Amino acid sequence: MFGSEYGGILGLLVLVLDVWAIVKIFQSGAGTGKKVLWIVLVLLFPIIGFLLWFFLGPKR
């Protein structure tokens, strides 16, 4: 029971980071195909997709 609070907070943090990543992907200058690919990756694999986008995604 003690660990369930941290699971909820961690899940909320992942959700917030993924929404932030998707907004940044939409705002990027990348082509439409790359944007769709990154968004699908972030949605299908929330943690790994976010980390991949953060480190490998298009930079401004």
Secondary structure, DSSP 4 states (H G I P E B T S, - for coil): -TTHHHHHHHHHHHHHHHHHHHHHHHHSSS-HHHHHHHHHHHHHSHHHHHHHHHHHSPP-
